[in-house]
């Protein structure tokens, strides 16, 4: 009777690059969006803010977001500024 063949041990998978976790609950998503708004406002107080540049800047702080996430946040901030007058 032949003995069963053993498979070679698999190497451990590479760990992903550390990044800010994407919040799961609605409360966490709101907090995450609030932190992004705060970061945007910090930069807007110093200079003009542009979407792609902000995505790059937020990426330096381990935020991973797309234009589809950032632009609604920027629009909401802009509308609040217009309403405030």
Buried (B, 14 or more C-beta within 10 A) or exposed (E): EEEEEEEEEEEEEEEEEEEBEEEEEEEEEEEBBEBBBEBBEEBBEEEEBEEEEBBEBBEEEEBEBEEEBBEEBBEEBEEEEEEEE
